[in-house]
Amino acid sequence: MDKDRISGAVDKAKGAIKDAVGSATGDTKTQAEGKVDKAKGTGENAMGGAKDALRDATDKH
């Protein structure tokens, strides 16, 4: 598993927490930061998945 996938999962979890806290408290700044963190995590996770797929493809040859 690529480190980007791990980092992405952490960012997504952190973002989900910030989004929920911001929503519950009415703090739009925290909520927006949470959405940004979730998006960043999704991107990192996708990048890590692509690296894993490439690594798997090259290992099989």
PAKOLPA-535442 format. One record per atom (N, C-alpha, C, O): residue number from 0; residue in three letters; atom name; x, y, z. Coordinates in steps of 0.2 Angstrom, whole numbers. Layout:
<pts>
{resi->NUM | resn->ALA | name->CA | xx->X | yy->Y | zz->Z} $
...
</pts>
This chain:
<pts>
{resi->0 | resn->MET | name->N | xx->4 | yy->-6 | zz->0} $
{resi->0 | resn->MET | name->CA | xx->0 | yy->0 | zz->0} $
{resi->0 | resn->MET | name->C | xx->4 | yy->6 | zz->0} $
{resi->0 | resn->MET | name->O | xx->9 | yy->7 | zz->4} $
{resi->1 | resn->ASP | name->N | xx->3 | yy->11 | zz->-4} $
{resi->1 | resn->ASP | name->CA | xx->7 | yy->17 | zz->-5} $
{resi->1 | resn->ASP | name->C | xx->6 | yy->22 | zz->1} $
{resi->1 | resn->ASP | name->O | xx->0 | yy->22 | zz->3} $
{resi->2 | resn->LYS | name->N | xx->11 | yy->25 | zz->2} $
{resi->2 | resn->LYS | name->CA | xx->10 | yy->30 | zz->8} $
{resi->2 | resn->LYS | name->C | xx->5 | yy->36 | zz->6} $
{resi->2 | resn->LYS | name->O | xx->2 | yy->38 | zz->11} $
{resi->3 | resn->ASP | name->N | xx->4 | yy->37 | zz->0} $
{resi->3 | resn->ASP | name->CA | xx->-1 | yy->42 | zz->-2} $
{resi->3 | resn->ASP | name->C | xx->-8 | yy->40 | zz->0} $
{resi->3 | resn->ASP | name->O | xx->-13 | yy->44 | zz->2} $
{resi->4 | resn->ARG | name->N | xx->-10 | yy->33 | zz->-1} $
{resi->4 | resn->ARG | name->CA | xx->-16 | yy->30 | zz->1} $
{resi->4 | resn->ARG | name->C | xx->-17 | yy->31 | zz->9} $
{resi->4 | resn->ARG | name->O | xx->-23 | yy->33 | zz->11} $
{resi->5 | resn->ILE | name->N | xx->-12 | yy->30 | zz->12} $
{resi->5 | resn->ILE | name->CA | xx->-13 | yy->30 | zz->20} $
{resi->5 | resn->ILE | name->C | xx->-14 | yy->38 | zz->22} $
{resi->5 | resn->ILE | name->O | xx->-18 | yy->39 | zz->26} $
{resi->6 | resn->SER | name->N | xx->-10 | yy->42 | zz->19} $
{resi->6 | resn->SER | name->CA | xx->-11 | yy->49 | zz->20} $
{resi->6 | resn->SER | name->C | xx->-17 | yy->52 | zz->18} $
{resi->6 | resn->SER | name->O | xx->-21 | yy->56 | zz->21} $
{resi->7 | resn->GLY | name->N | xx->-20 | yy->49 | zz->12} $
{resi->7 | resn->GLY | name->CA | xx->-26 | yy->51 | zz->10} $
{resi->7 | resn->GLY | name->C | xx->-32 | yy->49 | zz->15} $
{resi->7 | resn->GLY | name->O | xx->-37 | yy->53 | zz->16} $
{resi->8 | resn->ALA | name->N | xx->-31 | yy->43 | zz->17} $
{resi->8 | resn->ALA | name->CA | xx->-36 | yy->40 | zz->22} $
{resi->8 | resn->ALA | name->C | xx->-36 | yy->45 | zz->28} $
{resi->8 | resn->ALA | name->O | xx->-42 | yy->46 | zz->31} $
{resi->9 | resn->VAL | name->N | xx->-31 | yy->47 | zz->31} $
{resi->9 | resn->VAL | name->CA | xx->-30 | yy->51 | zz->37} $
{resi->9 | resn->VAL | name->C | xx->-33 | yy->58 | zz->35} $
{resi->9 | resn->VAL | name->O | xx->-37 | yy->60 | zz->39} $
{resi->10 | resn->ASP | name->N | xx->-32 | yy->61 | zz->30} $
{resi->10 | resn->ASP | name->CA | xx->-35 | yy->67 | zz->28} $
{resi->10 | resn->ASP | name->C | xx->-42 | yy->67 | zz->27} $
{resi->10 | resn->ASP | name->O | xx->-46 | yy->71 | zz->29} $
{resi->11 | resn->LYS | name->N | xx->-45 | yy->61 | zz->24} $
{resi->11 | resn->LYS | name->CA | xx->-52 | yy->61 | zz->23} $
{resi->11 | resn->LYS | name->C | xx->-55 | yy->60 | zz->30} $
{resi->11 | resn->LYS | name->O | xx->-61 | yy->63 | zz->31} $
{resi->12 | resn->ALA | name->N | xx->-52 | yy->56 | zz->35} $
{resi->12 | resn->ALA | name->CA | xx->-55 | yy->55 | zz->41} $
{resi->12 | resn->ALA | name->C | xx->-55 | yy->62 | zz->45} $
{resi->12 | resn->ALA | name->O | xx->-60 | yy->64 | zz->48} $
{resi->13 | resn->LYS | name->N | xx->-49 | yy->65 | zz->45} $
{resi->13 | resn->LYS | name->CA | xx->-49 | yy->72 | zz->48} $
{resi->13 | resn->LYS | name->C | xx->-54 | yy->77 | zz->45} $
{resi->13 | resn->LYS | name->O | xx->-57 | yy->81 | zz->49} $
{resi->14 | resn->GLY | name->N | xx->-55 | yy->77 | zz->39} $
{resi->14 | resn->GLY | name->CA | xx->-59 | yy->81 | zz->35} $
{resi->14 | resn->GLY | name->C | xx->-67 | yy->80 | zz->37} $
{resi->14 | resn->GLY | name->O | xx->-71 | yy->84 | zz->38} $
{resi->15 | resn->ALA | name->N | xx->-68 | yy->73 | zz->38} $
{resi->15 | resn->ALA | name->CA | xx->-75 | yy->71 | zz->40} $
{resi->15 | resn->ALA | name->C | xx->-77 | yy->74 | zz->47} $
{resi->15 | resn->ALA | name->O | xx->-82 | yy->76 | zz->48} $
{resi->16 | resn->ILE | name->N | xx->-72 | yy->73 | zz->51} $
{resi->16 | resn->ILE | name->CA | xx->-73 | yy->76 | zz->58} $
{resi->16 | resn->ILE | name->C | xx->-73 | yy->83 | zz->58} $
{resi->16 | resn->ILE | name->O | xx->-78 | yy->86 | zz->62} $
{resi->17 | resn->LYS | name->N | xx->-69 | yy->87 | zz->55} $
{resi->17 | resn->LYS | name->CA | xx->-70 | yy->94 | zz->55} $
{resi->17 | resn->LYS | name->C | xx->-76 | yy->96 | zz->52} $
{resi->17 | resn->LYS | name->O | xx->-80 | yy->101 | zz->54} $
{resi->18 | resn->ASP | name->N | xx->-78 | yy->93 | zz->46} $
{resi->18 | resn->ASP | name->CA | xx->-85 | yy->95 | zz->43} $
{resi->18 | resn->ASP | name->C | xx->-91 | yy->94 | zz->48} $
{resi->18 | resn->ASP | name->O | xx->-95 | yy->98 | zz->48} $
{resi->19 | resn->ALA | name->N | xx->-90 | yy->88 | zz->51} $
{resi->19 | resn->ALA | name->CA | xx->-96 | yy->87 | zz->56} $
{resi->19 | resn->ALA | name->C | xx->-96 | yy->91 | zz->62} $
{resi->19 | resn->ALA | name->O | xx->-101 | yy->94 | zz->64} $
{resi->20 | resn->VAL | name->N | xx->-90 | yy->93 | zz->65} $
{resi->20 | resn->VAL | name->CA | xx->-90 | yy->98 | zz->70} $
{resi->20 | resn->VAL | name->C | xx->-92 | yy->105 | zz->68} $
{resi->20 | resn->VAL | name->O | xx->-96 | yy->108 | zz->71} $
{resi->21 | resn->GLY | name->N | xx->-90 | yy->107 | zz->62} $
{resi->21 | resn->GLY | name->CA | xx->-92 | yy->113 | zz->59} $
{resi->21 | resn->GLY | name->C | xx->-99 | yy->114 | zz->58} $
{resi->21 | resn->GLY | name->O | xx->-102 | yy->119 | zz->60} $
{resi->22 | resn->SER | name->N | xx->-102 | yy->108 | zz->56} $
{resi->22 | resn->SER | name->CA | xx->-109 | yy->108 | zz->54} $
{resi->22 | resn->SER | name->C | xx->-113 | yy->108 | zz->61} $
{resi->22 | resn->SER | name->O | xx->-118 | yy->112 | zz->62} $
{resi->23 | resn->ALA | name->N | xx->-111 | yy->105 | zz->66} $
{resi->23 | resn->ALA | name->CA | xx->-114 | yy->104 | zz->72} $
{resi->23 | resn->ALA | name->C | xx->-114 | yy->111 | zz->76} $
{resi->23 | resn->ALA | name->O | xx->-119 | yy->113 | zz->80} $
{resi->24 | resn->THR | name->N | xx->-108 | yy->114 | zz->76} $
{resi->24 | resn->THR | name->CA | xx->-107 | yy->121 | zz->79} $
{resi->24 | resn->THR | name->C | xx->-109 | yy->127 | zz->75} $
{resi->24 | resn->THR | name->O | xx->-110 | yy->132 | zz->78} $
{resi->25 | resn->GLY | name->N | xx->-111 | yy->126 | zz->69} $
{resi->25 | resn->GLY | name->CA | xx->-112 | yy->132 | zz->65} $
{resi->25 | resn->GLY | name->C | xx->-106 | yy->135 | zz->62} $
{resi->25 | resn->GLY | name->O | xx->-107 | yy->141 | zz->60} $
{resi->26 | resn->ASP | name->N | xx->-100 | yy->132 | zz->63} $
{resi->26 | resn->ASP | name->CA | xx->-94 | yy->136 | zz->61} $
{resi->26 | resn->ASP | name->C | xx->-93 | yy->134 | zz->54} $
{resi->26 | resn->ASP | name->O | xx->-90 | yy->129 | zz->52} $
{resi->27 | resn->THR | name->N | xx->-94 | yy->139 | zz->50} $
{resi->27 | resn->THR | name->CA | xx->-94 | yy->137 | zz->43} $
{resi->27 | resn->THR | name->C | xx->-86 | yy->137 | zz->40} $
{resi->27 | resn->THR | name->O | xx->-85 | yy->133 | zz->36} $
{resi->28 | resn->LYS | name->N | xx->-82 | yy->140 | zz->44} $
{resi->28 | resn->LYS | name->CA | xx->-75 | yy->140 | zz->42} $
{resi->28 | resn->LYS | name->C | xx->-72 | yy->133 | zz->43} $
{resi->28 | resn->LYS | name->O | xx->-69 | yy->130 | zz->39} $
{resi->29 | resn->THR | name->N | xx->-74 | yy->130 | zz->49} $
{resi->29 | resn->THR | name->CA | xx->-71 | yy->123 | zz->51} $
{resi->29 | resn->THR | name->C | xx->-75 | yy->118 | zz->46} $
{resi->29 | resn->THR | name->O | xx->-71 | yy->114 | zz->44} $
{resi->30 | resn->GLN | name->N | xx->-81 | yy->119 | zz->44} $
{resi->30 | resn->GLN | name->CA | xx->-84 | yy->115 | zz->40} $
{resi->30 | resn->GLN | name->C | xx->-81 | yy->115 | zz->33} $
{resi->30 | resn->GLN | name->O | xx->-80 | yy->110 | zz->30} $
{resi->31 | resn->ALA | name->N | xx->-79 | yy->121 | zz->31} $
{resi->31 | resn->ALA | name->CA | xx->-76 | yy->122 | zz->24} $
{resi->31 | resn->ALA | name->C | xx->-69 | yy->119 | zz->24} $
{resi->31 | resn->ALA | name->O | xx->-67 | yy->115 | zz->19} $
{resi->32 | resn->GLU | name->N | xx->-65 | yy->119 | zz->30} $
{resi->32 | resn->GLU | name->CA | xx->-59 | yy->116 | zz->30} $
{resi->32 | resn->GLU | name->C | xx->-60 | yy->109 | zz->30} $
{resi->32 | resn->GLU | name->O | xx->-56 | yy->105 | zz->27} $
{resi->33 | resn->GLY | name->N | xx->-65 | yy->106 | zz->33} $
{resi->33 | resn->GLY | name->CA | xx->-66 | yy->99 | zz->33} $
{resi->33 | resn->GLY | name->C | xx->-67 | yy->96 | zz->26} $
{resi->33 | resn->GLY | name->O | xx->-65 | yy->91 | zz->24} $
{resi->34 | resn->LYS | name->N | xx->-71 | yy->100 | zz->22} $
{resi->34 | resn->LYS | name->CA | xx->-73 | yy->98 | zz->15} $
{resi->34 | resn->LYS | name->C | xx->-66 | yy->98 | zz->11} $
{resi->34 | resn->LYS | name->O | xx->-65 | yy->94 | zz->7} $
{resi->35 | resn->VAL | name->N | xx->-62 | yy->103 | zz->12} $
{resi->35 | resn->VAL | name->CA | xx->-56 | yy->104 | zz->8} $
{resi->35 | resn->VAL | name->C | xx->-51 | yy->98 | zz->10} $
{resi->35 | resn->VAL | name->O | xx->-48 | yy->95 | zz->6} $
{resi->36 | resn->ASP | name->N | xx->-51 | yy->96 | zz->17} $
{resi->36 | resn->ASP | name->CA | xx->-47 | yy->90 | zz->19} $
{resi->36 | resn->ASP | name->C | xx->-49 | yy->84 | zz->16} $
{resi->36 | resn->ASP | name->O | xx->-45 | yy->80 | zz->14} $
{resi->37 | resn->LYS | name->N | xx->-56 | yy->83 | zz->16} $
{resi->37 | resn->LYS | name->CA | xx->-59 | yy->77 | zz->13} $
{resi->37 | resn->LYS | name->C | xx->-57 | yy->77 | zz->5} $
{resi->37 | resn->LYS | name->O | xx->-55 | yy->71 | zz->3} $
{resi->38 | resn->ALA | name->N | xx->-57 | yy->82 | zz->2} $
{resi->38 | resn->ALA | name->CA | xx->-56 | yy->82 | zz->-5} $
{resi->38 | resn->ALA | name->C | xx->-48 | yy->81 | zz->-7} $
{resi->38 | resn->ALA | name->O | xx->-47 | yy->77 | zz->-11} $
{resi->39 | resn->LYS | name->N | xx->-44 | yy->84 | zz->-2} $
{resi->39 | resn->LYS | name->CA | xx->-37 | yy->82 | zz->-3} $
{resi->39 | resn->LYS | name->C | xx->-36 | yy->75 | zz->-1} $
{resi->39 | resn->LYS | name->O | xx->-32 | yy->72 | zz->-5} $
{resi->40 | resn->GLY | name->N | xx->-39 | yy->72 | zz->4} $
{resi->40 | resn->GLY | name->CA | xx->-38 | yy->65 | zz->5} $
{resi->40 | resn->GLY | name->C | xx->-40 | yy->61 | zz->-1} $
{resi->40 | resn->GLY | name->O | xx->-37 | yy->55 | zz->-2} $
{resi->41 | resn->THR | name->N | xx->-46 | yy->62 | zz->-4} $
{resi->41 | resn->THR | name->CA | xx->-48 | yy->58 | zz->-10} $
{resi->41 | resn->THR | name->C | xx->-43 | yy->59 | zz->-15} $
{resi->41 | resn->THR | name->O | xx->-42 | yy->53 | zz->-18} $
{resi->42 | resn->GLY | name->N | xx->-40 | yy->64 | zz->-16} $
{resi->42 | resn->GLY | name->CA | xx->-35 | yy->65 | zz->-22} $
{resi->42 | resn->GLY | name->C | xx->-29 | yy->61 | zz->-20} $
{resi->42 | resn->GLY | name->O | xx->-26 | yy->57 | zz->-24} $
{resi->43 | resn->GLU | name->N | xx->-27 | yy->61 | zz->-14} $
{resi->43 | resn->GLU | name->CA | xx->-21 | yy->57 | zz->-12} $
{resi->43 | resn->GLU | name->C | xx->-22 | yy->50 | zz->-12} $
{resi->43 | resn->GLU | name->O | xx->-18 | yy->46 | zz->-14} $
{resi->44 | resn->ASN | name->N | xx->-28 | yy->48 | zz->-10} $
{resi->44 | resn->ASN | name->CA | xx->-30 | yy->41 | zz->-10} $
{resi->44 | resn->ASN | name->C | xx->-30 | yy->39 | zz->-18} $
{resi->44 | resn->ASN | name->O | xx->-27 | yy->33 | zz->-19} $
{resi->45 | resn->ALA | name->N | xx->-32 | yy->43 | zz->-22} $
{resi->45 | resn->ALA | name->CA | xx->-33 | yy->41 | zz->-29} $
{resi->45 | resn->ALA | name->C | xx->-25 | yy->40 | zz->-32} $
{resi->45 | resn->ALA | name->O | xx->-24 | yy->36 | zz->-36} $
{resi->46 | resn->MET | name->N | xx->-21 | yy->45 | zz->-30} $
{resi->46 | resn->MET | name->CA | xx->-14 | yy->45 | zz->-33} $
{resi->46 | resn->MET | name->C | xx->-11 | yy->38 | zz->-30} $
{resi->46 | resn->MET | name->O | xx->-7 | yy->35 | zz->-34} $
{resi->47 | resn->GLY | name->N | xx->-12 | yy->37 | zz->-24} $
{resi->47 | resn->GLY | name->CA | xx->-9 | yy->31 | zz->-21} $
{resi->47 | resn->GLY | name->C | xx->-11 | yy->25 | zz->-24} $
{resi->47 | resn->GLY | name->O | xx->-8 | yy->20 | zz->-25} $
{resi->48 | resn->GLY | name->N | xx->-18 | yy->24 | zz->-26} $
{resi->48 | resn->GLY | name->CA | xx->-21 | yy->19 | zz->-29} $
{resi->48 | resn->GLY | name->C | xx->-18 | yy->18 | zz->-36} $
{resi->48 | resn->GLY | name->O | xx->-16 | yy->12 | zz->-39} $
{resi->49 | resn->ALA | name->N | xx->-16 | yy->23 | zz->-40} $
{resi->49 | resn->ALA | name->CA | xx->-13 | yy->23 | zz->-46} $
{resi->49 | resn->ALA | name->C | xx->-6 | yy->21 | zz->-46} $
{resi->49 | resn->ALA | name->O | xx->-4 | yy->17 | zz->-50} $
{resi->50 | resn->LYS | name->N | xx->-3 | yy->23 | zz->-41} $
{resi->50 | resn->LYS | name->CA | xx->4 | yy->21 | zz->-40} $
{resi->50 | resn->LYS | name->C | xx->4 | yy->13 | zz->-38} $
{resi->50 | resn->LYS | name->O | xx->9 | yy->9 | zz->-41} $
{resi->51 | resn->ASP | name->N | xx->0 | yy->11 | zz->-34} $
{resi->51 | resn->ASP | name->CA | xx->-1 | yy->4 | zz->-32} $
{resi->51 | resn->ASP | name->C | xx->-2 | yy->0 | zz->-39} $
{resi->51 | resn->ASP | name->O | xx->1 | yy->-6 | zz->-40} $
{resi->52 | resn->ALA | name->N | xx->-7 | yy->2 | zz->-43} $
{resi->52 | resn->ALA | name->CA | xx->-9 | yy->-2 | zz->-49} $
{resi->52 | resn->ALA | name->C | xx->-3 | yy->-2 | zz->-54} $
{resi->52 | resn->ALA | name->O | xx->-1 | yy->-7 | zz->-57} $
{resi->53 | resn->LEU | name->N | xx->1 | yy->4 | zz->-54} $
{resi->53 | resn->LEU | name->CA | xx->7 | yy->4 | zz->-58} $
{resi->53 | resn->LEU | name->C | xx->12 | yy->-1 | zz->-56} $
{resi->53 | resn->LEU | name->O | xx->15 | yy->-5 | zz->-59} $
{resi->54 | resn->ARG | name->N | xx->13 | yy->-1 | zz->-49} $
{resi->54 | resn->ARG | name->CA | xx->18 | yy->-5 | zz->-46} $
{resi->54 | resn->ARG | name->C | xx->16 | yy->-13 | zz->-47} $
{resi->54 | resn->ARG | name->O | xx->21 | yy->-17 | zz->-49} $
{resi->55 | resn->ASP | name->N | xx->10 | yy->-14 | zz->-46} $
{resi->55 | resn->ASP | name->CA | xx->8 | yy->-21 | zz->-47} $
{resi->55 | resn->ASP | name->C | xx->9 | yy->-23 | zz->-54} $
{resi->55 | resn->ASP | name->O | xx->11 | yy->-29 | zz->-56} $
{resi->56 | resn->ALA | name->N | xx->7 | yy->-19 | zz->-59} $
{resi->56 | resn->ALA | name->CA | xx->8 | yy->-21 | zz->-66} $
{resi->56 | resn->ALA | name->C | xx->15 | yy->-22 | zz->-68} $
{resi->56 | resn->ALA | name->O | xx->17 | yy->-26 | zz->-72} $
{resi->57 | resn->THR | name->N | xx->20 | yy->-18 | zz->-65} $
{resi->57 | resn->THR | name->CA | xx->27 | yy->-19 | zz->-67} $
{resi->57 | resn->THR | name->C | xx->30 | yy->-25 | zz->-63} $
{resi->57 | resn->THR | name->O | xx->35 | yy->-28 | zz->-66} $
{resi->58 | resn->ASP | name->N | xx->27 | yy->-26 | zz->-58} $
{resi->58 | resn->ASP | name->CA | xx->30 | yy->-32 | zz->-54} $
{resi->58 | resn->ASP | name->C | xx->28 | yy->-39 | zz->-57} $
{resi->58 | resn->ASP | name->O | xx->31 | yy->-44 | zz->-56} $
{resi->59 | resn->LYS | name->N | xx->22 | yy->-39 | zz->-61} $
{resi->59 | resn->LYS | name->CA | xx->20 | yy->-45 | zz->-64} $
{resi->59 | resn->LYS | name->C | xx->24 | yy->-47 | zz->-71} $
{resi->59 | resn->LYS | name->O | xx->24 | yy->-52 | zz->-73} $
{resi->60 | resn->HIS | name->N | xx->28 | yy->-42 | zz->-73} $
{resi->60 | resn->HIS | name->CA | xx->32 | yy->-43 | zz->-79} $
{resi->60 | resn->HIS | name->C | xx->39 | yy->-44 | zz->-78} $
{resi->60 | resn->HIS | name->O | xx->43 | yy->-45 | zz->-82} $
</pts>
